[in-house]
Amino acid sequence: MGTLADLLEDFAPGVLWVVFFVVMLFTVAVAVALSYHWREYAVDSHKNDLMFRGYLIVAGIFAFIMLMAILFY
């Protein structure tokens, strides 16, 4: 049984780009849903902005890590 590194060597870089864009589309859909939810049901608008900014920062960090991993593949 091969290791994960052996499995990843068989992937074409195009597959990784497709996975990256699918994950980004999912992240954008979740961001839109969370933004709507927080805007409609939030009691404190300051906390709403803080939560959304925190979500975008964390999602951006993960997206940057994914992008660097694909570029260095």
C-alpha positions, -999 to 999 in steps of 0.1 A, spaced: 0 0 0 14 34 -11 18 64 11 -1 97 6 30 112 -11 30 83 -37 -7 89 -43 -2 127 -48 26 121 -73 1 104 -97 -22 135 -97 -19 159 -126 -15 196 -116 -48 203 -134 -67 182 -110 -53 201 -81 -63 234 -97 -99 221 -102 -100 211 -66 -87 245 -56 -114 264 -76 -142 241 -63 -131 247 -27 -129 285 -34 -164 284 -49 -177 266 -18 -159 291 4 -175 320 -14 -210 303 -11 -205 298 26 -193 334 30 -224 347 13 -247 326 34 -229 336 66 -229 372 56 -267 371 50 -273 352 83 -252 375 104 -266 406 88 -303 395 93 -301 379 127 -272 398 144 -280 417 176 -247 436 176 -235 448 141 -200 454 154 -197 417 164 -211 409 130 -183 428 112 -157 413 135 -169 377 129 -171 382 91 -136 398 90 -123 369 111 -139 344 87 -124 361 57 -89 362 73 -89 326 82 -103 315 48 -77 337 31 -49 321 50 -61 287 41 -65 297 4 -30 311 4 -16 279 18 -35 259 -8 -23 281 -36 13 279 -25 11 241 -22 -3 239 -58 24 263 -71 52 244 -55 38 210 -65 
